[in-house]
Amino acid sequence: MMTEHTSDTLIQNKKEVPSEFNRIAKRYDIATSLSQGYQKDLETSVERLNLKGNEYLADLCCGTGKSTIACLNNLPEGKVIGIDNSEGMLQAAREKLIQKFSEDKVTFVQQDVMNLDLSEDSLDAIFMAYGIRNMPDFEKCVRNLHSVLKPGGKICFHEYSISKSFVSKLYWKFLGNFLIVPFAGLTTGSTKIFRYLIKSVETFLSPNEFTELLKKAGFENVKHTPLESWRKPILHTFTAQKPQ
Ligand SMILES: C[S@@+](CC[C@H](N)C(=O)[O-])C[C@H]1O[C@@H](n2cnc3c(N)ncnc32)[C@H](O)[C@@H]1O
């Protein structure tokens, strides 16, 4: 029988994901820096949102703030609220960004993205990198995000999503089991969250399925575009807009 809290079992319940991130929070930035192009890909996805530069944006599942930095780089006159449910990841984000940005430019709050404490029609834009896949109910989450966006508000998901093709699935299995799990596990001292990552990508929606889900939730101008280089078959930017 599986016990839930030993480091060598797979995460069974997505509610455990943020606490697992607590364990690796201090080493998350080193682990992701081994992944060539990680920060540049985040920047590319934020650029695909075509922001004006003065928006109020929520960076959901902001982690240690790598995605928040990408957002801030595109918001010279805007503001960001970074939201995550891992205290450890948020602490790392605060420590990193506090020296560079004032509190009226960026704030971080601990919240469950499935139960956001944000008013309806309150955000100009949402960015969510490597987050939607961790939600226990994708459809409910997307509907909630639609409601907190202002009419005309924009949303961007930066996420691993593999097509139904055998080759894409095999490519992900190879990358995951032979590169991500061993190297990220060695860097952070725990393979649990990375083995969960592999599984959660395998069970996430394909690009076409996620696009359909966004349309069903009421978004328009829904588009998915792959990132470049070795991530092309597996990593996508999904952009969409709430109708005016
Ligand atoms: C892979 S990290 C992504 C961090 C960051 N966006 C980046 O691009 O580097 C995923 C983050 O999602 C957070 N997370 C997972 N489930 C969550 C939930 N239900 N509510 C809020 N945060 C959650 C985790 O704590 C973790 O920090």
The ligand as an SDF file (V2000), in Angstrom:
LIG
                    3D

 27 29  0  0  0  0  0  0  0  0999 V2000
    6.2530   24.4290  -11.7030 C   0  0  0  0  0  0  0  0  0  0  0  0
    5.9130   25.7010  -10.5180 S   0  0  0  0  0  0  0  0  0  0  0  0
    5.7910   27.0750  -11.6100 C   0  0  0  0  0  0  0  0  0  0  0  0
    6.4290   28.3170  -11.0730 C   0  0  0  0  0  0  0  0  0  0  0  0
    6.5170   29.5030  -11.9950 C   0  0  0  0  0  0  0  0  0  0  0  0
    5.2630   29.8530  -12.6110 N   0  0  0  0  0  0  0  0  0  0  0  0
    7.5840   29.3380  -13.0410 C   0  0  0  0  0  0  0  0  0  0  0  0
    7.2670   29.4540  -14.2200 O   0  0  0  0  0  0  0  0  0  0  0  0
    8.7480   29.0940  -12.6980 O   0  0  0  0  0  0  0  0  0  0  0  0
    4.2230   25.3550  -10.1210 C   0  0  0  0  0  0  0  0  0  0  0  0
    3.7220   26.1380   -8.9170 C   0  0  0  0  0  0  0  0  0  0  0  0
    2.3150   25.9090   -8.8020 O   0  0  0  0  0  0  0  0  0  0  0  0
    1.9860   25.9940   -7.4320 C   0  0  0  0  0  0  0  0  0  0  0  0
    0.6660   25.3860   -7.2220 N   0  0  0  0  0  0  0  0  0  0  0  0
    0.2820   24.1290   -7.4920 C   0  0  0  0  0  0  0  0  0  0  0  0
   -1.0230   23.9580   -7.2100 N   0  0  0  0  0  0  0  0  0  0  0  0
   -1.4750   25.1500   -6.7470 C   0  0  0  0  0  0  0  0  0  0  0  0
   -2.7410   25.6250   -6.3150 C   0  0  0  0  0  0  0  0  0  0  0  0
   -3.8110   24.8380   -6.2810 N   0  0  0  0  0  0  0  0  0  0  0  0
   -2.8430   26.9220   -5.9370 N   0  0  0  0  0  0  0  0  0  0  0  0
   -1.7740   27.7490   -5.9720 C   0  0  0  0  0  0  0  0  0  0  0  0
   -0.5470   27.3500   -6.3620 N   0  0  0  0  0  0  0  0  0  0  0  0
   -0.4040   26.0650   -6.7530 C   0  0  0  0  0  0  0  0  0  0  0  0
    3.1190   25.2660   -6.7490 C   0  0  0  0  0  0  0  0  0  0  0  0
    3.2070   25.6050   -5.3760 O   0  0  0  0  0  0  0  0  0  0  0  0
    4.3240   25.7300   -7.5740 C   0  0  0  0  0  0  0  0  0  0  0  0
    4.9650   26.8330   -6.9970 O   0  0  0  0  0  0  0  0  0  0  0  0
  1  2  1  0
  2  3  1  0
  2 10  1  0
  3  4  1  0
  4  5  1  0
  5  6  1  0
  5  7  1  0
  7  8  2  0
  7  9  1  0
 10 11  1  0
 11 12  1  0
 11 26  1  0
 12 13  1  0
 13 14  1  0
 13 24  1  0
 14 15  1  0
 14 23  1  0
 15 16  2  0
 16 17  1  0
 17 18  1  0
 17 23  2  0
 18 19  1  0
 18 20  2  0
 20 21  1  0
 21 22  2  0
 22 23  1  0
 24 25  1  0
 24 26  1  0
 26 27  1  0
M  CHG  2   2   1   9  -1
M  END
$$$$
